[in-house]
Amino acid sequence: MSFQLKDWSLSEIRPHATLAGRVLATAGVTLREVSGGRVSEHRIALKVWADVGPGTSAADVEYALYVKAAELARRTMAAADISSFGLAAE
């Protein structure tokens, strides 16, 4: 079984309630799983954050949040990919 990142988006972008300079968001990620000729899609929500300085542009904040989302999605896909352990049904 292998996973591919199909789609992602950010929502609920907001400043952290108590930590100045931290921005929070929810990243909606769609993962495509290919296993034995069967294709499934899984939609997951990841809580992401970025530490930003004063005057950081909205585009830079969004980019930092996407970088964090990509890191968390990669780790999620690696943890879910059990084919490297020989446990997946062939």
N, C-alpha and C positions, 0 to 999 in steps of 0.2 A: 504494500500500500504506500502511496506517496501523496503528498499534499502540494497544492499550488495556491498561491495567493491570487484570487480572481478579482476582487473588488474591495475597496475600502473607502471610508468617509469619516469625517470628524463631525461631532455634534456636541452641544452643550459646552462650548468653550467658555470658560469663566475664570476669574482670578480665585486663588485659594482663599478661603475665609479667614485664615489666621496667619499664613506664611506669606509675607510680602515678597513679591518677585516670582512666585510660583503660579503657573497657569495649569488648570485641569481641563480635561476633555474626555469624551467617550469616543473611542474609535470603533466603528462598526466594520468588521472584517468578514469577507466571504471567502472561505477556503474550499477548494475543489479537491475531493479525494478520488483517486483513481485506483481501483483494486480489482484485479482479475477481469478487466473489461467493463466493470461497472463504475459509473460516475455518480458521485453524491456531492451535494453542496451543503456546507455547514456555515451558518451565520453566527458569529460570536461578537460579544461586546467586550472591549478592553478598556480599562481605566488607564489613561495616560496622563503624564505631567511633564512640564518643562520649567526649568528655572531661567528666567529672563531678566535682563536689566532694564532700567528706566529708558524709555524712548525706543525700545525695540519695535520694529515695524510689525504690523499684523501678518505680513507674508513670512517674516522670519519666525514668528511665534508658531504659525501653522506648520512651517517646515520642521521645526524642532519637535512638535507634537507628532508629525508623521514619522520622523526618525525613531522616536520612542515606540510608536505603534509597530513599525517594521521590526524592531528588535524583539518586542514581545510576541509578535506573530511568528517570527522565526523560531523563537524558543518554544512556543506552543506547538508548532508543526514538528519540531525535532522530538519533543516529548511524546507526541501522538504517533510518530512513525515507528511502528514496532517491527517493520519488515527487516531492518538490519539485525534484529535479534533472532530471526528465524521463527517467530511466533505467529506470523500472519498465515492464514489459511490460503493455500495456493490452489 
